[in-house]
Amino acid sequence: MFTSRTLRRLFVPSRTLARYMVKMHLGRFFGILIGLTAVLQMLDLLATADDIMAAEGANWVSLASYISMRAPQLISQFVPFTALLATLLTLATLNQHSEVVVMKASGLSAHRILLPLGIASFIIAASHFLFNETVVVNANADLEYWQDNDYAVDLPPSAGPTGRVWIKENKTIVLVEAVSQIRNKVVLDKVSLFERDERGKLQAMVHADFAWYQDGRWTLHEVRRFDAGTHEMTIQPSQPWELETRPERFQALTVKPDHVSFPKLWQSMQELKKDGLPTDRLMASFLQKVAGPASSLLMPLLAAVAAFGVHRAGNLVLRVVFGMALGFSFFVADNFMLAMGEFGVAPPFLAAWAPFFLFLVVGYAVIFNSEEGSLPKKRKVLQEKPIAGE
């Protein structure tokens, strides 16, 4: 009869061994991540300190604010790379101390040896996803907003997503320089309307300082209208704007995938789908929010070449280098496919997950080759020479 303990021992034969390997892997992971982030943050701060301190009233608080916004980006960017280095270092250490040999001698297969590292990688991947959704997206938005305002001191909080938006409403082309949200009202800054006739010829240009949506209708404020036929300029403090576009569409058009969380990006995509707008580029970034942290799950497979093999043969360093080459190849392929997805060249699912599944197969192929090796060659049967005198 199978019990929970029996099922657990089918995958993790020793709780002590699993705890030992998980602690070893996580200890190396956090040590490398802290050291790498500190070095990169210091170099980045040296490159941008002059721009930060050039703002009026800037002091050491400005530098501390920059570090608090920039450090989460560096951590998120280098988590998979750090997971690769930590896995290589862990497996190379186990191999060098002949601990892998002992595990294999006790009857453990390659998969059961790598399973504790897979558990540690799952913890890293889940933490990476939560860290991105709770900390990194806010840091990205705040830092870009601060940089757009030249690192100004005492800058008011950002009112929401910003970015230029072009839409076509009947025969009128609408340009909005920025979209923001103040409490429950959506505000459009610097609105320009280009009114055209049946043949597409420009009839008039309308400029408004801002427009907001209230009580189910839009209102333009500080309006200036130039008639292209009569060359007359009319100015009005405000006027109603018969625009059928909902505020949610403007917010969806200005969304930046790395500035919003997973659910908010999905909501923006649904708003665009309601209006019949393409969402393939956003879908690639949406899937990458999961595929990016999940890449840490591949690192034990790509680094497994450092664990299996006799280190006395002098090829342990070559195995570690080969594992690093596999990891770097994955990062290059992942960034390339993500760029193809954002440009609309590759389908979203293929752009986000193709490198993951490709290198999953490569990792298993490396393990099978390391464990099974090549087929034994047939030995030539030597003919016995007759003894003289027989």
Backbone hydrogen bonds, N-H to C=O, Kabsch-Sander energy under -0.5 kcal/mol:
donor,donor_aa,acceptor,acceptor_aa,energy
7,L,3,T,-2.5
8,R,4,S,-2.2
9,R,5,R,-2.3
10,L,6,T,-1.0
11,F,7,L,-0.7
11,F,8,R,-1.0
12,V,8,R,-3.5
18,A,14,S,-2.2
19,R,15,R,-2.5
20,Y,16,T,-2.2
21,M,17,L,-2.4
22,V,18,A,-2.5
23,K,19,R,-2.3
24,M,20,Y,-2.0
25,H,21,M,-2.5
26,L,22,V,-2.8
27,G,23,K,-2.4
28,R,24,M,-1.9
29,F,25,H,-2.4
30,F,26,L,-2.6
31,G,27,G,-1.8
32,I,28,R,-2.5
33,L,29,F,-2.6
34,I,30,F,-2.4
35,G,31,G,-2.0
36,L,32,I,-3.0
37,T,33,L,-2.5
38,A,34,I,-2.2
39,V,35,G,-2.1
40,L,36,L,-2.4
41,Q,37,T,-2.6
42,M,38,A,-2.0
43,L,39,V,-2.2
44,D,40,L,-2.5
45,L,41,Q,-2.4
46,L,42,M,-2.0
47,A,43,L,-1.4
48,T,44,D,-1.4
49,A,45,L,-1.6
52,I,48,T,-2.0
53,M,49,A,-2.7
54,A,50,D,-0.9
55,A,52,I,-1.1
58,A,55,A,-1.7
62,S,59,N,-1.0
63,L,59,N,-1.2
64,A,60,W,-2.3
65,S,61,V,-2.4
66,Y,62,S,-2.2
67,I,63,L,-2.2
68,S,64,A,-2.1
69,M,65,S,-1.2
70,R,66,Y,-2.7
71,A,67,I,-2.6
73,Q,69,M,-0.6
74,L,70,R,-1.8
75,I,71,A,-2.6
76,S,72,P,-2.4
77,Q,73,Q,-2.2
78,F,74,L,-1.8
79,V,75,I,-0.7
79,V,76,S,-0.5
82,T,78,F,-2.4
83,A,79,V,-2.5
84,L,80,P,-1.9
85,L,81,F,-2.1
86,A,82,T,-2.8
87,T,83,A,-2.1
88,L,84,L,-2.5
89,L,85,L,-2.6
90,T,86,A,-2.3
91,L,87,T,-2.7
92,A,88,L,-2.5
93,T,89,L,-1.9
94,L,90,T,-2.3
95,N,91,L,-2.3
96,Q,92,A,-2.6
97,H,93,T,-1.9
98,S,95,N,-1.5
99,E,94,L,-2.1
100,V,94,L,-1.2
102,V,98,S,-1.6
103,M,99,E,-2.2
104,K,100,V,-2.5
105,A,101,V,-2.3
106,S,102,V,-1.5
107,G,104,K,-1.3
108,L,103,M,-2.1
113,I,109,S,-1.6
114,L,110,A,-2.1
115,L,111,H,-1.1
118,G,114,L,-2.0
119,I,115,L,-2.2
120,A,116,P,-2.2
121,S,117,L,-2.4
122,F,118,G,-2.1
123,I,119,I,-2.0
124,I,120,A,-2.1
125,A,121,S,-2.8
126,A,122,F,-2.7
127,S,123,I,-2.2
128,H,124,I,-2.4
129,F,125,A,-2.3
130,L,126,A,-2.2
131,F,127,S,-2.4
132,N,128,H,-2.3
133,E,129,F,-2.1
134,T,130,L,-1.6
135,V,131,F,-2.3
136,V,131,F,-1.9
137,V,132,N,-1.8
139,A,135,V,-2.2
140,N,136,V,-2.8
141,A,137,V,-1.9
142,D,138,N,-2.5
143,L,139,A,-2.4
144,E,140,N,-2.1
145,Y,141,A,-2.1
146,W,142,D,-2.2
147,Q,143,L,-2.6
148,D,144,E,-2.4
149,N,145,Y,-0.8
150,D,147,Q,-1.7
151,Y,146,W,-2.4
152,A,149,N,-0.8
155,L,152,A,-0.6
165,V,176,V,-2.9
167,I,174,V,-2.1
169,E,167,I,-0.5
169,E,172,T,-2.9
170,N,168,K,-0.6
172,T,169,E,-2.5
173,I,194,F,-2.0
174,V,167,I,-3.0
175,L,192,S,-2.8
176,V,165,V,-2.6
177,E,189,D,-1.4
177,E,190,K,-1.1
178,A,189,D,-1.2
180,S,187,V,-2.5
181,Q,159,A,-1.9
182,I,185,K,-2.6
183,R,181,Q,-0.6
185,K,182,I,-2.4
187,V,180,S,-2.9
187,V,185,K,-0.5
188,L,211,A,-3.4
189,D,178,A,-2.7
189,D,187,V,-0.5
190,K,209,D,-3.3
191,V,208,A,-1.9
192,S,175,L,-2.7
193,L,206,V,-3.2
194,F,173,I,-2.5
195,E,193,L,-0.6
195,E,204,A,-2.3
196,R,171,K,-0.5
197,D,201,K,-2.1
200,G,197,D,-1.4
203,Q,195,E,-3.4
204,A,195,E,-1.3
205,M,226,F,-2.4
206,V,193,L,-2.6
207,H,224,R,-2.9
208,A,191,V,-2.8
209,D,221,H,-1.3
209,D,222,E,-0.8
210,F,221,H,-1.1
211,A,188,L,-2.1
212,W,219,T,-1.6
213,Y,186,V,-1.4
214,Q,212,W,-0.6
214,Q,217,R,-2.6
217,R,214,Q,-1.0
218,W,241,W,-0.8
219,T,212,W,-1.7
220,L,239,Q,-2.7
221,H,210,F,-2.4
222,E,237,P,-3.2
223,V,236,Q,-2.5
224,R,207,H,-2.7
225,R,234,T,-3.0
226,F,205,M,-3.2
227,D,225,R,-0.5
227,D,232,E,-2.5
228,A,203,Q,-2.7
228,A,226,F,-0.6
229,G,203,Q,-0.6
231,H,227,D,-1.8
234,T,225,R,-2.6
234,T,232,E,-0.5
236,Q,223,V,-2.4
239,Q,220,L,-2.0
241,W,218,W,-2.3
242,E,240,P,-0.5
243,L,241,W,-2.0
249,R,246,R,-1.0
250,F,246,R,-1.0
251,Q,247,P,-2.0
252,A,248,E,-2.2
253,L,249,R,-2.2
254,T,250,F,-1.2
255,V,252,A,-0.9
259,H,256,K,-2.3
260,V,256,K,-0.7
260,V,257,P,-0.7
265,L,261,S,-2.3
266,W,262,F,-1.7
267,Q,263,P,-2.2
268,S,264,K,-2.2
269,M,265,L,-2.0
270,Q,266,W,-2.0
271,E,267,Q,-2.0
272,L,268,S,-1.9
273,K,269,M,-2.1
274,K,270,Q,-1.8
275,D,271,E,-1.0
276,G,273,K,-1.4
277,L,272,L,-2.7
283,M,279,T,-2.5
284,A,280,D,-1.9
285,S,281,R,-1.4
286,F,282,L,-2.4
287,L,283,M,-2.6
288,Q,284,A,-1.7
289,K,285,S,-1.1
290,V,287,L,-1.3
291,A,287,L,-2.6
292,G,288,Q,-2.8
294,A,290,V,-1.8
295,S,291,A,-0.8
295,S,292,G,-1.2
296,S,293,P,-1.5
297,L,294,A,-1.7
298,L,295,S,-1.3
299,M,295,S,-0.6
299,M,296,S,-0.7
301,L,298,L,-0.7
302,L,298,L,-2.3
303,A,299,M,-2.3
304,A,301,L,-0.7
306,A,303,A,-1.8
307,A,304,A,-1.7
308,F,304,A,-1.3
309,G,307,A,-0.6
311,H,309,G,-0.6
313,A,310,V,-1.3
314,G,311,H,-1.5
315,N,310,V,-0.5
319,R,315,N,-2.0
320,V,316,L,-2.3
321,V,317,V,-2.5
322,F,318,L,-2.3
323,G,319,R,-2.3
324,M,320,V,-2.3
325,A,321,V,-2.3
326,L,322,F,-2.1
327,G,323,G,-2.1
328,F,324,M,-2.8
329,S,325,A,-2.2
330,F,326,L,-1.9
331,F,327,G,-2.0
332,V,328,F,-2.4
333,A,329,S,-2.4
334,D,330,F,-2.7
335,N,331,F,-2.3
336,F,332,V,-2.2
337,M,333,A,-2.5
338,L,334,D,-2.1
339,A,335,N,-2.1
340,M,336,F,-2.1
341,G,337,M,-2.1
342,E,338,L,-2.3
343,F,339,A,-1.8
344,G,341,G,-0.9
345,V,340,M,-2.3
346,A,340,M,-1.2
351,A,347,P,-2.6
352,A,348,P,-2.0
353,W,349,F,-2.7
354,A,350,L,-1.7
357,F,353,W,-2.2
358,L,354,A,-2.4
359,F,355,P,-2.4
360,L,356,F,-1.3
361,V,357,F,-1.8
362,V,358,L,-1.9
363,G,359,F,-2.5
364,Y,360,L,-1.9
365,A,361,V,-2.3
366,V,362,V,-2.2
367,I,363,G,-2.0
368,F,364,Y,-2.6
369,N,365,A,-2.2
370,S,366,V,-2.3
371,E,367,I,-2.6
372,E,368,F,-2.9
373,G,368,F,-0.8
373,G,369,N,-0.9
382,L,380,K,-0.7
390,E,387,I,-2.1
